[in-house]
Amino acid sequence: MQNAIQLNPDDAMKFATLGIIYHADMQLPQALEQYRLSLRINPGLAEIYFNMATIFIEQEQFEKAQQAAYLAQNLGYPGSSKILSELKKNAPSANDNLNLGKVSLHLRHIVTSSYEQAHEVLGLLREGQDFNQLAEKFSSQPFHLNGGYVGLFVTEELMPEIAAVVEPLPPFTYSPVITTDSGFHIFQKFLVFDDLLASF
Protein backbone atom coordinates (compact mmCIF):
# COMPACT_ATOMS: atom_id res chain seq x y z
CA MET A 1 0.00 0.00 0.00
CA GLN A 2 2.89 2.37 0.68
CA ASN A 3 4.12 1.76 -2.87
CA ALA A 4 0.62 2.29 -4.21
CA ILE A 5 0.39 5.61 -2.35
CA GLN A 6 3.70 6.74 -3.85
CA LEU A 7 2.35 5.94 -7.32
CA ASN A 8 -1.00 7.66 -6.69
CA PRO A 9 -0.73 10.11 -3.76
CA ASP A 10 -4.06 11.80 -4.55
CA ASP A 11 -6.20 8.72 -3.91
CA ALA A 12 -7.86 8.96 -0.49
CA MET A 13 -8.79 5.27 -0.44
CA LYS A 14 -5.15 4.21 -0.66
CA PHE A 15 -4.39 6.05 2.62
CA ALA A 16 -7.63 4.73 4.14
CA THR A 17 -6.71 1.15 3.24
CA LEU A 18 -3.25 1.52 4.75
CA GLY A 19 -4.94 2.90 7.88
CA ILE A 20 -7.20 -0.15 8.03
CA ILE A 21 -4.14 -2.42 7.77
CA TYR A 22 -2.44 -0.60 10.66
CA HIS A 23 -5.72 -0.66 12.61
CA ALA A 24 -6.07 -4.43 12.18
CA ASP A 25 -2.50 -4.79 13.45
CA MET A 26 -3.35 -2.58 16.47
CA GLN A 27 -0.83 0.08 15.41
CA LEU A 28 -3.32 2.76 16.36
CA PRO A 29 -1.21 5.95 16.05
CA GLN A 30 -0.17 4.90 12.54
CA ALA A 31 -3.78 4.01 11.69
CA LEU A 32 -5.03 7.42 12.85
CA GLU A 33 -2.37 9.21 10.82
CA GLN A 34 -3.33 7.36 7.63
CA TYR A 35 -7.02 7.98 8.32
CA ARG A 36 -6.26 11.68 8.74
CA LEU A 37 -4.34 11.78 5.47
CA SER A 38 -7.20 10.08 3.64
CA LEU A 39 -9.74 12.54 5.07
CA ARG A 40 -7.66 15.53 4.03
CA ILE A 41 -8.07 14.33 0.45
CA ASN A 42 -11.72 13.28 0.83
CA PRO A 43 -13.35 14.35 4.11
CA GLY A 44 -16.59 12.61 3.16
CA LEU A 45 -15.47 9.05 4.02
CA ALA A 46 -18.05 8.02 6.61
CA GLU A 47 -16.47 4.64 7.35
CA ILE A 48 -13.14 6.26 8.20
CA TYR A 49 -14.79 8.49 10.81
CA PHE A 50 -16.37 5.35 12.27
CA ASN A 51 -12.94 3.66 12.44
CA MET A 52 -11.46 6.74 14.08
CA ALA A 53 -14.26 6.81 16.65
CA THR A 54 -13.47 3.23 17.71
CA ILE A 55 -9.81 4.16 18.26
CA PHE A 56 -10.69 7.33 20.18
CA ILE A 57 -13.00 5.37 22.49
CA GLU A 58 -10.20 2.90 23.19
CA GLN A 59 -7.87 5.83 23.93
CA GLU A 60 -10.59 7.46 26.10
CA GLN A 61 -10.58 10.56 23.90
CA PHE A 62 -14.34 10.75 24.15
CA GLU A 63 -14.84 14.23 22.70
CA LYS A 64 -13.03 13.30 19.49
CA ALA A 65 -14.86 9.96 19.47
CA GLN A 66 -18.17 11.79 19.65
CA GLN A 67 -17.22 14.14 16.82
CA ALA A 68 -16.08 11.25 14.60
CA ALA A 69 -19.19 9.20 15.40
CA TYR A 70 -21.43 12.20 14.63
CA LEU A 71 -19.83 12.57 11.18
CA ALA A 72 -20.01 8.82 10.50
CA GLN A 73 -23.72 8.88 11.31
CA ASN A 74 -24.58 12.03 9.37
CA LEU A 75 -22.55 10.97 6.33
CA GLY A 76 -24.54 7.75 6.28
CA TYR A 77 -22.35 4.97 7.67
CA PRO A 78 -24.76 2.14 8.64
CA GLY A 79 -22.81 0.96 11.70
CA SER A 80 -22.90 4.34 13.42
CA SER A 81 -25.64 3.48 15.92
CA LYS A 82 -23.35 0.78 17.34
CA ILE A 83 -20.48 3.17 18.00
CA LEU A 84 -22.82 5.82 19.42
CA SER A 85 -24.32 3.34 21.90
CA GLU A 86 -20.80 2.23 22.89
CA LEU A 87 -19.84 5.85 23.42
CA LYS A 88 -22.93 6.41 25.56
CA LYS A 89 -21.98 3.41 27.68
CA ASN A 90 -18.33 4.44 28.13
CA ALA A 91 -18.82 8.19 28.54
CA PRO A 92 -22.43 9.13 29.29
CA SER A 93 -21.54 12.77 29.94
CA ALA A 94 -19.99 13.10 26.46
CA ASN A 95 -23.42 12.69 24.93
CA ASP A 96 -24.99 15.67 26.70
CA ASN A 97 -23.35 18.28 24.50
CA LEU A 98 -21.52 17.88 21.24
CA ASN A 99 -18.54 20.21 21.37
CA LEU A 100 -18.42 21.53 17.83
CA GLY A 101 -15.09 23.29 18.17
CA LYS A 102 -13.90 24.68 14.84
CA VAL A 103 -15.84 23.34 11.89
CA SER A 104 -15.64 23.90 8.15
CA LEU A 105 -18.19 23.33 5.40
CA HIS A 106 -17.30 21.12 2.45
CA LEU A 107 -18.94 20.18 -0.81
CA ARG A 108 -19.18 17.03 -2.90
CA HIS A 109 -21.22 16.15 -5.95
CA ILE A 110 -22.25 13.43 -8.37
CA VAL A 111 -22.39 14.43 -12.03
CA THR A 112 -24.25 12.28 -14.56
CA SER A 113 -24.80 12.62 -18.29
CA SER A 114 -28.60 12.47 -18.13
CA TYR A 115 -31.33 13.92 -15.93
CA GLU A 116 -32.98 10.51 -15.62
CA GLN A 117 -29.82 8.93 -14.25
CA ALA A 118 -29.25 11.82 -11.84
CA HIS A 119 -32.81 11.48 -10.58
CA GLU A 120 -32.24 7.74 -10.08
CA VAL A 121 -29.01 8.42 -8.13
CA LEU A 122 -30.79 10.99 -5.97
CA GLY A 123 -33.33 8.32 -5.06
CA LEU A 124 -30.54 5.90 -4.10
CA LEU A 125 -28.93 8.56 -1.91
CA ARG A 126 -32.21 9.21 -0.13
CA GLU A 127 -32.51 5.46 0.49
CA GLY A 128 -29.19 5.64 2.34
CA GLN A 129 -26.74 4.32 -0.23
CA ASP A 130 -23.10 5.42 0.06
CA PHE A 131 -22.29 8.72 -1.66
CA ASN A 132 -18.68 7.76 -2.44
CA GLN A 133 -19.65 4.48 -4.07
CA LEU A 134 -22.40 6.11 -6.13
CA ALA A 135 -20.00 8.84 -7.26
CA GLU A 136 -17.49 6.19 -8.32
CA LYS A 137 -20.18 4.25 -10.22
CA PHE A 138 -22.27 7.00 -11.83
CA SER A 139 -20.24 10.21 -12.05
CA SER A 140 -18.74 11.23 -15.36
CA GLN A 141 -14.95 11.51 -15.48
CA PRO A 142 -13.14 13.23 -13.84
CA PHE A 143 -15.91 14.02 -11.33
CA HIS A 144 -15.91 10.45 -9.96
CA LEU A 145 -12.51 10.83 -8.28
CA ASN A 146 -12.35 10.79 -4.45
CA GLY A 147 -16.08 10.34 -4.01
CA GLY A 148 -16.92 13.47 -5.98
CA TYR A 149 -15.26 15.72 -3.40
CA VAL A 150 -15.20 19.33 -4.63
CA GLY A 151 -13.47 21.13 -1.74
CA LEU A 152 -14.32 23.71 0.87
CA PHE A 153 -17.72 25.31 0.42
CA VAL A 154 -17.11 28.84 -0.85
CA THR A 155 -20.20 30.43 -2.38
CA GLU A 156 -18.22 32.89 -4.49
CA GLU A 157 -16.36 30.06 -6.25
CA LEU A 158 -19.55 28.35 -7.45
CA MET A 159 -21.51 29.01 -10.60
CA PRO A 160 -24.46 31.28 -9.71
CA GLU A 161 -27.07 28.65 -10.60
CA ILE A 162 -25.35 26.16 -8.29
CA ALA A 163 -24.74 28.63 -5.46
CA ALA A 164 -28.41 29.67 -5.47
CA VAL A 165 -29.47 26.08 -4.74
CA VAL A 166 -26.62 24.92 -2.48
CA GLU A 167 -26.24 28.01 -0.27
CA PRO A 168 -29.52 27.50 1.67
CA LEU A 169 -29.14 23.70 1.99
CA PRO A 170 -28.76 22.47 5.59
CA PRO A 171 -25.58 20.40 6.08
CA PHE A 172 -25.82 16.71 5.10
CA THR A 173 -28.90 17.16 2.88
CA TYR A 174 -28.93 16.63 -0.88
CA SER A 175 -29.69 19.21 -3.53
CA PRO A 176 -32.24 18.58 -6.24
CA VAL A 177 -30.75 17.81 -9.65
CA ILE A 178 -29.00 20.92 -11.05
CA THR A 179 -28.34 21.21 -14.79
CA THR A 180 -25.14 22.85 -16.10
CA ASP A 181 -23.05 22.53 -19.24
CA SER A 182 -20.98 19.88 -17.41
CA GLY A 183 -23.95 17.59 -16.79
CA PHE A 184 -26.59 16.92 -14.15
CA HIS A 185 -25.37 17.49 -10.60
CA ILE A 186 -26.43 16.38 -7.13
CA PHE A 187 -24.61 18.31 -4.40
CA GLN A 188 -24.19 17.68 -0.71
CA LYS A 189 -22.82 20.28 1.68
CA PHE A 190 -21.40 18.78 4.88
CA LEU A 191 -19.49 19.96 7.91
CA VAL A 192 -16.22 18.59 9.25
CA PHE A 193 -14.60 19.05 12.66
CA ASP A 194 -11.26 20.56 11.74
CA ASP A 195 -9.46 18.97 14.70
CA LEU A 196 -10.09 15.53 13.21
CA LEU A 197 -8.09 16.48 10.12
CA ALA A 198 -5.18 17.89 12.11
CA SER A 199 -2.17 15.81 13.16
CA PHE A 200 -2.73 13.84 16.35
VOMAR-893519 format. One record per residue (C-alpha): residue in three letters; z, y negated, x negated. Coordinates in steps of 0.05 Angstrom, whole numbers, plus 5000, padded with zeros to 4 digits. Layout:
BEGIN
ALAZYX ...
END
This chain:
BEGIN
MET500050005000 GLN501449534942 ASN494349654918 ALA491649544988 ILE495348884992 GLN492348654926 LEU485448814953 ASN486648475020 PRO492547985015 ASP490947645081 ASP492248265124 ALA499048215157 MET499148955176 LYS498749165103 PHE505248795088 ALA508349055153 THR506549775134 LEU509549705065 GLY515849425099 ILE516150035144 ILE515550485083 TYR521350125049 HIS525250135114 ALA524450895121 ASP526950965050 MET532950525067 GLN530849985017 LEU532749455066 PRO532148815024 GLN525149025003 ALA523449205076 LEU525748525101 GLU521648165047 GLN515348535067 TYR516648405140 ARG517547665125 LEU510947645087 SER507347985144 LEU510147495195 ARG508146895153 ILE500947135161 ASN501747345234 PRO508247135267 GLY506347485332 LEU508048195309 ALA513248405361 GLU514749075329 ILE516448755263 TYR521648305296 PHE524548935327 ASN524949275259 MET528248655229 ALA533348645285 THR535449355269 ILE536549175196 PHE540448535214 ILE545048935260 GLU546449425204 GLN547948835157 GLU552248515212 GLN547847895212 PHE548347855287 GLU545447155297 LYS539047345261 ALA538948015297 GLN539347645363 GLN533647175344 ALA529247755322 ALA530848165384 TYR529347565429 LEU522447495397 ALA521048245400 GLN522648225474 ASN518747595492 LEU512747815451 GLY512648455491 TYR515349015447 PRO517349575495 GLY523449815456 SER526849135458 SER531849305513 LYS534749845467 ILE536049375410 LEU538848845456 SER543849335486 GLU545849555416 LEU546848835397 LYS551148725459 LYS555449325440 ASN556349115367 ALA557148365376 PRO558648175449 SER559947455431 ALA552947385400 ASN549947465468 ASP553446875500 ASN549046345467 LEU542546425430 ASN542745965371 LEU535745695368 GLY536345345302 LYS529745065278 VAL523845335317 SER516345225313 LEU510845335364 HIS504945785346 LEU498445965379 ARG494246595384 HIS488146775424 ILE483347315445 VAL475947115448 THR470947545485 SER463447485496 SER463747515572 TYR468147225627 GLU468847905660 GLN471548215596 ALA476347645585 HIS478847705656 GLU479848455645 VAL483748325580 LEU488147805616 GLY489948345667 LEU491848825611 LEU496248295579 ARG499748165644 GLU501048915650 GLY504748875584 GLN499549145535 ASP500148925462 PHE496748265446 ASN495148455374 GLN491949105393 LEU487748785448 ALA485548235400 GLU483448765350 LYS479649155404 PHE476348605445 SER475947965405 SER469347755375 GLN469047705299 PRO472347355263 PHE477347205318 HIS480147915318 LEU483447835250 ASN491147845247 GLY492047935322 GLY488047315338 TYR493246865305 VAL490746135304 GLY496545775269 LEU501745265286 PHE500844945354 VAL498344235342 THR495243915404 GLU491043425364 GLU487543995327 LEU485144335391 MET478844205430 PRO480643745489 GLU478844275541 ILE483444775507 ALA489144275495 ALA489144075568 VAL490544785589 VAL495045025532 GLU499544405525 PRO503344505590 LEU504045265583 PRO511245515575 PRO512245925512 PHE510246665516 THR505846575578 TYR498246675579 SER492946165594 PRO487546285645 VAL480746445615 ILE477945825580 THR470445765567 THR467845435503 ASP461545495461 SER465246025420 GLY466446485479 PHE471746625532 HIS478846505507 ILE485746725529 PHE491246345492 GLN498646465484 LYS503445945456 PHE509846245428 LEU515846015390 VAL518546285324 PHE525346195292 ASP523545895225 ASP529446215189 LEU526446895202 LEU520246705162 ALA524246425104 SER526346845043 PHE532747235055 
END
